[in-house]
Amino acid sequence: MESLQLLLEGFAAALTVQNLLYALVGVTLGTLVGVLPGIGPAMTVALLLPITFTVDPASAFIMFAGIYYGGMYGGSTTSILLNTPGESASMITALEGNKMARRGRAAQALATAAIGSFVAGTIATGLLVAAAPLIVDFAISFGAEDYFALAVLAFTAVSSVMSRSVVRGLASLGFGLVIGLVGIDEQTGQARLTLGLPQLLGGIEVVVVAVGLFALGEALYVASRMRHAPPDVIPVGRAVMGRRDWARSWRPWLRGTALGFPFGALPGGGAEIPTFLSYAVEKKLAKGREFGKGAIEGVAGPEAANNASAAGTLVPLLSLGLPTSATAAILLAAFQQYGLQPGPQLFDHNPALVWAMIASLFIGNAMLLVLNLPLAPMWAKVLHVPRPYLYAGIVVFAALGVYALNASAVDLLVLFVLGLLGYAMRRFGLPIAPAVIGLILGPMAEKQLRRALAIGAGDVGVLVQSPIAVTLYVLSALALLTPLFRKLWAARRRRQAVTTPSPPV
């Protein structure tokens, strides 16, 4: 009942004229940038992060929420019309959505994606309202050793799930942890990894790292593989659905929501697994009908799972300060830029901000539905922007945003170095998300580790005395070992298939 009262107060704050305008700007910018090929929600939020520095925190996070959801919506347009997913979670949408578009059903594909995203986002945000306060009540009992174990779980889960191999994920995490060490050690006052530059004594700002690794690195990587031929954009009219399309879509929307939300809330769960699961479920229930040729169920279910997982990632982010995806890591950086730390204290000390942001998710969802259905032809025209202009513009916009932080040439130098690092990481298959999460959670993990050891008078055993910490370490071990067990199991199945004699003809 208290949560409902706080949510109503959040709606009162979010429905002011100023905040409604910020929400509209956020969803419009998020959709606009998210529609562009090769640009996902994480890059969208990172690229637009610097423009909110002078904005009131509540208004800024209402805009961020709009950018986040808008980027998720925009990615489906690129997948359906260009067969170019902006992120891995949109790959499944491209499978059936692009085939629908090539059969002349682009309008129906875009409509089921938009309406399914609205349905899933609304239901999942309602679940967020119910789940976040419960987790906050549980997290209040956490000690320093529990928070350190929670950070270890985030490190291992994200490194193992968001990479093709655990080693590459941990290597990316290592980059982030090293970057997080730059600056003055709070306990000893010693300068660490500053290379003698006084501008680095305060550390490297998270915004610079996020924009460098995500926006600049992605722009350089996509530009290096850019085809010079103009994109083959499929024409589209106003996004509409017939009665038969509605009948085939509403169940996949609900099933996708049920799959997406819990996976989004899990450390390292992400949106990839529920979207693949949703596609597999819909394919099995449809008994192969049109699948592989453009089945509307193959767009409706995965898109709902994708957007439900987006709301799910906000549960551990807001209640525990634990980012479970790349976009959540960028949002955590946004909180830190305002001197705020998500977690139980955020709900106690800044309840108006948190509940206004949650209320704005409902409002932003409705705005996005209004924007996406009638304006689908306009978003399709955005895809005709010449690629050289697009990626040159991203580089310029990223540089201007970072320079505006401190008017520092060193920030620009760090930005371009990190941009080249981001390009190299993509080139050699290292995921970006573990690096950003390592940068953000690394200092917190170090602080909690030192605090726990100080409480235990230097006894390392204090780290495993709490049942919560032990449980989190076990989950961390499972996160690291599960990919290994999967590979061993797959190798065993392959050996069995080779050694099993074929039946006589």
C-alpha positions as CSV (number, residue, x, y, z in Angstrom):
1,M,0.0,0.0,0.0
2,E,2.9,2.3,0.8
3,S,4.4,1.6,-2.7
4,L,1.1,2.6,-4.3
5,Q,1.0,5.9,-2.4
6,L,4.6,6.6,-3.4
7,L,3.9,5.7,-7.0
8,L,0.9,8.2,-7.1
9,E,3.2,10.9,-5.7
10,G,5.7,9.9,-8.5
11,F,3.0,10.4,-11.1
12,A,2.2,13.8,-9.6
13,A,5.9,14.8,-10.1
14,A,6.2,13.1,-13.6
15,L,3.0,14.7,-14.9
16,T,4.2,18.3,-14.5
17,V,4.5,20.2,-17.8
18,Q,8.3,20.4,-17.5
19,N,8.8,16.7,-16.8
20,L,6.3,15.7,-19.5
21,L,8.4,17.7,-22.0
22,Y,11.6,15.9,-20.8
23,A,9.9,12.6,-21.2
24,L,8.8,13.5,-24.7
25,V,12.3,14.7,-25.6
26,G,13.8,11.5,-24.1
27,V,11.5,9.0,-26.0
28,T,11.9,11.0,-29.2
29,L,15.7,11.2,-29.0
30,G,15.9,7.5,-27.9
31,T,13.8,6.3,-30.8
32,L,15.6,8.6,-33.3
33,V,19.1,7.4,-32.3
34,G,17.9,3.8,-31.7
35,V,16.5,3.6,-35.2
36,L,19.9,4.3,-36.7
37,P,21.7,1.0,-37.8
38,G,24.2,-0.4,-35.4
39,I,23.2,1.7,-32.5
40,G,21.6,0.0,-29.5
41,P,20.1,1.4,-26.3
42,A,23.4,1.3,-24.4
43,M,25.1,3.4,-27.0
44,T,22.1,5.7,-27.2
45,V,22.1,6.5,-23.5
46,A,25.9,6.8,-23.4
47,L,25.9,9.2,-26.4
48,L,23.2,11.4,-24.9
49,L,24.5,11.3,-21.3
50,P,26.5,14.6,-21.4
51,I,23.5,16.7,-22.5
52,T,21.7,16.4,-19.2
53,F,24.5,17.8,-17.0
54,T,22.6,21.0,-16.3
55,V,19.2,19.4,-15.8
56,D,17.5,18.8,-12.4
57,P,18.1,15.2,-11.3
58,A,14.4,14.1,-11.4
59,S,14.0,15.6,-14.9
60,A,17.2,14.1,-16.1
61,F,16.3,10.5,-15.0
62,I,12.8,10.9,-16.5
63,M,14.6,11.8,-19.8
64,F,17.0,8.8,-19.3
65,A,14.1,6.5,-18.8
66,G,12.6,7.8,-22.1
67,I,15.9,7.4,-23.9
68,Y,16.3,3.9,-22.6
69,Y,12.8,2.7,-23.6
70,G,13.0,4.7,-26.9
71,G,16.3,3.0,-27.8
72,M,14.7,-0.4,-27.2
73,Y,11.7,0.6,-29.5
74,G,13.9,2.0,-32.2
75,G,16.1,-1.1,-32.5
76,S,13.1,-3.1,-33.7
77,T,12.6,-0.7,-36.7
78,T,16.2,-1.3,-37.8
79,S,15.9,-5.0,-37.4
80,I,12.6,-5.3,-39.4
81,L,13.4,-2.9,-42.2
82,L,17.1,-3.3,-42.6
83,N,17.8,-6.8,-41.2
84,T,20.5,-5.0,-39.1
85,P,20.0,-5.6,-35.4
86,G,21.3,-2.7,-33.2
87,E,22.2,-5.2,-30.5
88,S,22.2,-9.0,-29.9
89,A,18.7,-9.0,-28.3
90,S,17.2,-7.7,-31.6
91,M,18.6,-10.6,-33.7
92,I,15.5,-12.7,-33.2
93,T,13.2,-9.9,-34.2
94,A,15.2,-9.6,-37.4
95,L,14.7,-13.3,-38.2
96,E,11.0,-13.1,-38.8
97,G,10.4,-9.3,-38.9
98,N,12.6,-8.7,-42.0
99,K,10.9,-11.7,-43.8
100,M,7.5,-10.2,-43.0
101,A,8.7,-6.9,-44.4
102,R,9.9,-8.5,-47.6
103,R,6.5,-10.1,-48.0
104,G,4.9,-6.7,-47.9
105,R,3.9,-6.9,-44.2
106,A,6.4,-4.4,-42.8
107,A,3.5,-2.3,-41.3
108,Q,2.1,-5.3,-39.4
109,A,5.6,-6.3,-38.1
110,L,6.3,-2.8,-36.8
111,A,2.8,-2.6,-35.2
112,T,3.1,-5.9,-33.3
113,A,6.6,-4.8,-32.2
114,A,5.4,-1.4,-31.0
115,I,2.2,-2.7,-29.3
116,G,3.9,-5.7,-27.8
117,S,6.6,-3.4,-26.4
118,F,4.0,-1.2,-24.8
119,V,2.1,-4.2,-23.3
120,A,5.3,-5.8,-22.0
121,G,6.8,-2.5,-20.7
122,T,3.6,-1.6,-18.9
123,I,3.2,-5.0,-17.2
124,A,6.9,-5.3,-16.4
125,T,7.0,-1.8,-14.9
126,G,4.0,-2.8,-12.6
127,L,6.1,-5.8,-11.5
128,L,9.0,-3.4,-10.9
129,V,6.8,-1.4,-8.5
130,A,5.9,-4.6,-6.6
131,A,9.4,-6.2,-6.5
132,A,11.8,-3.3,-5.9
133,P,10.6,-2.4,-2.4
134,L,10.7,-6.1,-1.3
135,I,14.3,-6.4,-2.4
136,V,15.2,-3.1,-0.7
137,D,13.8,-4.4,2.6
138,F,16.0,-7.5,2.2
139,A,19.1,-5.5,1.2
140,I,19.0,-3.4,4.3
141,S,20.4,-6.3,6.2
142,F,23.5,-6.5,3.9
143,G,26.9,-6.0,5.6
144,A,30.2,-5.0,3.9
145,E,31.1,-8.6,3.1
146,D,27.7,-9.1,1.5
147,Y,28.1,-6.1,-0.7
148,F,31.6,-7.3,-1.8
149,A,30.2,-10.7,-2.6
150,L,27.4,-9.1,-4.6
151,A,30.0,-7.2,-6.6
152,V,31.9,-10.4,-7.3
153,L,28.6,-12.0,-8.5
154,A,28.0,-9.1,-10.8
155,F,31.6,-9.4,-12.1
156,T,31.5,-13.1,-12.8
157,A,27.9,-13.3,-14.1
158,V,28.3,-10.4,-16.6
159,S,31.8,-11.6,-17.7
160,S,30.6,-15.2,-18.4
161,V,27.2,-14.5,-19.9
162,M,28.0,-11.4,-22.1
163,S,30.9,-13.0,-23.9
164,R,31.6,-15.9,-26.2
165,S,34.1,-17.1,-23.7
166,V,34.7,-16.6,-19.9
167,V,38.3,-15.7,-20.5
168,R,37.4,-12.8,-22.9
169,G,34.8,-11.6,-20.5
170,L,37.2,-11.6,-17.6
171,A,39.8,-9.9,-19.7
172,S,37.3,-7.1,-20.5
173,L,36.5,-6.9,-16.7
174,G,40.2,-6.5,-16.0
175,F,40.4,-3.5,-18.3
176,G,37.5,-1.9,-16.4
177,L,39.0,-2.6,-13.0
178,V,42.3,-1.1,-14.0
179,I,40.6,2.1,-15.4
180,G,38.7,2.3,-12.1
181,L,42.0,2.4,-10.2
182,V,43.2,5.6,-11.9
183,G,43.3,8.5,-9.4
184,I,44.0,9.0,-5.7
185,D,43.5,6.1,-3.3
186,E,41.0,7.4,-0.8
187,Q,42.6,5.4,2.1
188,T,46.3,6.1,1.6
189,G,46.2,9.3,-0.5
190,Q,48.6,7.8,-3.1
191,A,48.2,8.6,-6.8
192,R,47.6,5.4,-8.8
193,L,48.1,5.0,-12.6
194,T,47.9,8.8,-13.3
195,L,51.0,8.8,-15.6
196,G,52.1,12.0,-13.9
197,L,49.1,14.0,-15.3
198,P,47.4,16.1,-12.6
199,Q,44.1,16.0,-14.6
200,L,43.9,12.3,-13.8
201,L,44.2,12.7,-10.0
202,G,40.4,12.8,-9.7
203,G,40.1,9.6,-11.8
204,I,38.6,9.1,-15.2
205,E,35.0,10.2,-15.3
206,V,32.6,7.4,-16.0
207,V,30.9,9.4,-18.7
208,V,34.1,9.7,-20.7
209,V,34.6,5.9,-20.4
210,A,31.0,5.2,-21.4
211,V,31.0,7.5,-24.4
212,G,34.5,6.3,-25.5
213,L,34.0,2.6,-25.2
214,F,30.3,2.5,-26.4
215,A,29.7,5.4,-28.7
216,L,33.1,6.1,-30.2
217,G,34.3,2.5,-30.2
218,E,31.1,1.3,-31.9
219,A,31.2,4.1,-34.5
220,L,34.7,3.3,-35.4
221,Y,34.0,-0.5,-35.6
222,V,30.9,-0.2,-37.7
223,A,32.5,2.4,-40.0
224,S,35.4,0.1,-40.6
225,R,33.0,-2.5,-41.9
226,M,30.6,-0.1,-43.6
227,R,29.3,-1.0,-47.0
228,H,29.4,1.9,-49.4
229,A,26.2,0.8,-51.2
230,P,23.1,2.7,-50.0
231,P,21.0,0.7,-47.5
232,D,18.1,-1.3,-48.9
233,V,15.3,0.1,-46.8
234,I,11.9,-1.5,-47.3
235,P,9.1,1.0,-47.7
236,V,6.4,1.1,-45.0
237,G,3.1,2.7,-44.5
238,R,1.3,3.5,-41.3
239,A,1.8,0.7,-38.7
240,V,-1.5,-1.2,-38.4
241,M,-2.7,-4.6,-37.5
242,G,-5.8,-6.6,-38.7
243,R,-8.1,-8.7,-36.5
244,R,-6.2,-11.9,-37.4
245,D,-2.8,-10.3,-36.5
246,W,-4.2,-9.2,-33.1
247,A,-5.5,-12.8,-32.5
248,R,-2.1,-14.2,-33.2
249,S,-0.1,-11.6,-31.2
250,W,-1.7,-11.1,-27.8
251,R,-0.7,-14.5,-26.4
252,P,3.0,-14.1,-27.5
253,W,3.1,-10.7,-25.9
254,L,2.0,-12.1,-22.5
255,R,4.3,-15.1,-22.8
256,G,7.3,-12.9,-23.8
257,T,6.6,-10.6,-20.8
258,A,6.6,-13.6,-18.5
259,L,10.0,-14.8,-19.8
260,G,11.7,-11.4,-20.2
261,F,11.1,-9.8,-16.8
262,P,12.7,-12.4,-14.5
263,F,15.7,-12.9,-16.8
264,G,16.3,-9.1,-16.9
265,A,16.3,-9.0,-13.1
266,L,19.0,-11.8,-12.8
267,P,22.7,-10.8,-12.7
268,G,24.0,-11.4,-16.2
269,G,20.5,-12.6,-17.4
270,G,20.2,-9.9,-20.0
271,A,17.7,-9.9,-22.9
272,E,19.3,-12.4,-25.2
273,I,18.3,-15.6,-23.4
274,P,14.5,-14.7,-23.0
275,T,14.2,-13.5,-26.6
276,F,15.7,-16.8,-27.9
277,L,13.5,-18.7,-25.5
278,S,10.4,-16.8,-26.6
279,Y,11.1,-17.5,-30.2
280,A,11.6,-21.2,-29.5
281,V,8.3,-21.3,-27.5
282,E,6.3,-19.5,-30.1
283,K,7.8,-21.7,-32.9
284,K,6.9,-24.9,-31.0
285,L,3.3,-23.7,-30.1
286,A,2.7,-22.6,-33.7
287,K,3.9,-26.0,-35.0
288,G,6.2,-24.4,-37.6
289,R,3.4,-22.3,-39.2
290,E,5.1,-19.7,-41.4
291,F,8.2,-19.7,-39.1
292,G,11.2,-19.0,-41.3
293,K,9.0,-17.2,-43.8
294,G,7.8,-14.3,-41.6
295,A,5.6,-15.4,-38.7
296,I,4.1,-12.5,-36.7
297,E,4.4,-14.6,-33.5
298,G,8.2,-14.6,-34.1
299,V,8.2,-10.8,-33.8
300,A,5.6,-10.3,-31.1
301,G,7.0,-12.7,-28.5
302,P,10.7,-11.7,-28.7
303,E,10.0,-8.0,-28.8
304,A,7.8,-8.3,-25.6
305,A,10.5,-10.4,-23.9
306,N,13.1,-7.8,-24.9
307,N,11.2,-4.8,-23.4
308,A,10.1,-6.7,-20.3
309,S,13.7,-7.6,-19.6
310,A,14.5,-3.8,-19.9
311,A,12.2,-3.2,-16.9
312,G,13.6,-6.2,-15.1
313,T,17.1,-4.8,-15.2
314,L,15.9,-1.8,-13.2
315,V,14.9,-4.0,-10.2
316,P,18.5,-4.9,-9.1
317,L,19.8,-1.5,-10.4
318,L,17.5,0.6,-8.2
319,S,17.2,-1.7,-5.2
320,L,20.8,-3.1,-5.0
321,G,22.9,-0.8,-7.2
322,L,23.7,-3.8,-9.3
323,P,23.8,-3.4,-13.1
324,T,22.9,-6.6,-15.0
325,S,23.3,-5.3,-18.5
326,A,25.3,-2.8,-20.5
327,T,22.5,-0.2,-20.6
328,A,22.0,-0.6,-16.8
329,A,25.7,0.1,-16.3
330,I,25.4,3.4,-18.2
331,L,22.3,4.3,-16.2
332,L,24.4,3.6,-13.0
333,A,27.0,6.0,-14.4
334,A,24.3,8.6,-14.8
335,F,23.3,8.2,-11.1
336,Q,26.9,8.6,-10.1
337,Q,27.3,11.8,-12.2
338,Y,24.7,13.3,-9.9
339,G,26.4,12.0,-6.7
340,L,23.7,9.3,-6.2
341,Q,24.3,5.7,-5.4
342,P,21.4,3.3,-6.3
343,G,20.5,0.8,-3.6
344,P,18.5,0.7,-0.4
345,Q,19.6,4.2,0.7
346,L,18.3,5.7,-2.6
347,F,14.8,4.7,-1.8
348,D,15.2,6.1,1.7
349,H,17.0,9.4,0.9
350,N,15.6,10.2,-2.6
351,P,12.2,8.5,-2.8
352,A,10.7,11.4,-4.9
353,L,13.3,10.9,-7.6
354,V,13.0,7.1,-7.7
355,W,9.2,7.0,-7.9
356,A,9.0,9.9,-10.4
357,M,11.4,7.9,-12.6
358,I,9.3,4.7,-12.2
359,A,6.1,6.6,-12.9
360,S,7.7,8.1,-16.0
361,L,8.2,4.6,-17.4
362,F,4.4,4.2,-17.7
363,I,4.1,7.6,-19.3
364,G,7.0,7.0,-21.7
365,N,5.6,3.7,-22.8
366,A,2.3,5.5,-23.8
367,M,4.2,8.2,-25.5
368,L,6.3,5.7,-27.5
369,L,3.2,3.9,-28.7
370,V,1.7,7.2,-30.0
371,L,5.0,8.0,-31.6
372,N,5.8,4.7,-33.2
373,L,2.4,3.7,-34.8
374,P,1.7,6.8,-36.9
375,L,5.3,7.9,-37.4
376,A,6.7,4.6,-38.6
377,P,7.2,6.0,-42.2
378,M,9.2,8.9,-40.8
379,W,11.5,6.6,-38.8
380,A,12.0,4.5,-41.9
381,K,13.3,7.7,-43.7
382,V,15.9,8.2,-41.0
383,L,17.5,5.0,-42.2
384,H,18.4,6.7,-45.5
385,V,20.9,8.9,-43.7
386,P,24.3,8.3,-45.5
387,R,26.5,6.2,-43.3
388,P,29.6,8.4,-43.5
389,Y,27.7,11.4,-42.3
390,L,26.1,9.3,-39.6
391,Y,29.2,8.0,-38.0
392,A,31.2,11.2,-38.5
393,G,28.4,12.9,-36.7
394,I,28.6,10.4,-33.8
395,V,32.3,11.1,-33.4
396,V,31.8,14.8,-33.4
397,F,28.9,14.7,-31.0
398,A,30.7,12.4,-28.6
399,A,33.8,14.7,-28.6
400,L,31.7,17.9,-28.0
401,G,29.8,16.2,-25.2
402,V,32.9,15.1,-23.4
403,Y,34.8,18.4,-23.9
404,A,31.8,20.2,-22.4
405,L,32.3,18.3,-19.1
406,N,35.5,20.1,-17.9
407,A,36.7,21.9,-21.1
408,S,39.8,19.7,-20.8
409,A,42.0,18.5,-23.7
410,V,43.1,15.6,-21.5
411,D,39.4,14.4,-21.4
412,L,39.4,14.4,-25.2
413,L,42.7,12.5,-25.4
414,V,41.4,9.9,-22.9
415,L,38.1,9.7,-25.0
416,F,39.9,8.9,-28.2
417,V,42.3,6.4,-26.5
418,L,39.3,4.6,-25.0
419,G,37.5,4.8,-28.4
420,L,40.4,3.0,-30.0
421,L,40.4,0.5,-27.1
422,G,36.7,0.0,-27.7
423,Y,37.3,-0.6,-31.4
424,A,40.1,-3.1,-30.6
425,M,37.9,-5.0,-28.1
426,R,35.1,-5.4,-30.6
427,R,37.6,-6.4,-33.3
428,F,39.0,-9.2,-31.1
429,G,35.7,-10.3,-29.6
430,L,35.9,-8.8,-26.1
431,P,32.6,-7.6,-24.8
432,I,32.3,-4.0,-23.6
433,A,29.8,-4.4,-20.8
434,P,32.1,-6.1,-18.3
435,A,34.6,-3.3,-18.7
436,V,32.1,-0.6,-17.9
437,I,30.7,-2.6,-14.9
438,G,34.2,-3.3,-13.7
439,L,34.9,0.5,-13.8
440,I,31.7,1.4,-11.9
441,L,31.6,-1.4,-9.4
442,G,35.3,-1.8,-8.9
443,P,35.8,1.1,-6.5
444,M,32.7,0.1,-4.6
445,A,34.0,-3.5,-4.3
446,E,37.4,-2.3,-3.1
447,K,35.8,0.0,-0.5
448,Q,33.5,-2.8,0.9
449,L,36.4,-5.3,0.9
450,R,38.6,-2.9,2.9
451,R,35.7,-2.2,5.3
452,A,35.0,-5.9,5.8
453,L,38.7,-6.6,6.5
454,A,38.9,-3.7,8.9
455,I,35.9,-5.0,10.8
456,G,37.5,-8.5,10.9
457,A,40.9,-7.1,12.0
458,G,42.5,-8.4,8.8
459,D,41.0,-11.9,9.0
460,V,40.1,-13.0,5.5
461,G,37.6,-15.5,7.0
462,V,35.2,-12.6,7.7
463,L,34.4,-12.6,3.9
464,V,32.7,-16.0,4.2
465,Q,31.0,-15.8,7.6
466,S,27.7,-14.4,6.3
467,P,25.2,-16.9,4.8
468,I,24.3,-14.3,2.3
469,A,27.9,-13.8,1.1
470,V,28.4,-17.6,0.9
471,T,25.3,-18.0,-1.2
472,L,26.5,-15.2,-3.5
473,Y,29.9,-16.8,-3.9
474,V,28.3,-20.1,-4.8
475,L,26.2,-18.3,-7.5
476,S,29.4,-16.7,-8.7
477,A,31.1,-20.1,-9.1
478,L,28.1,-21.4,-11.0
479,A,28.1,-18.4,-13.3
480,L,31.8,-19.1,-14.1
481,L,31.5,-22.9,-14.4
482,T,28.1,-23.1,-16.3
483,P,29.6,-22.1,-19.7
484,L,32.4,-24.7,-19.2
485,F,29.9,-27.4,-18.4
486,R,27.9,-26.5,-21.5
487,K,30.9,-26.8,-23.7
488,L,31.9,-30.1,-22.2
489,W,28.3,-31.4,-22.6
490,A,28.2,-30.2,-26.3
491,A,31.6,-31.9,-27.0
492,R,30.3,-35.1,-25.4
493,R,27.1,-35.0,-27.5
494,R,29.2,-34.5,-30.7
495,R,31.5,-37.4,-29.8
496,Q,28.4,-39.6,-29.2
497,A,27.0,-38.6,-32.5
498,V,30.2,-39.5,-34.3
499,T,30.6,-42.9,-32.6
500,T,27.0,-44.0,-32.8
501,P,26.7,-46.3,-35.9
502,S,24.0,-45.5,-38.4
503,P,21.1,-47.9,-38.7
504,P,21.4,-50.4,-41.6
505,V,19.5,-49.5,-44.7
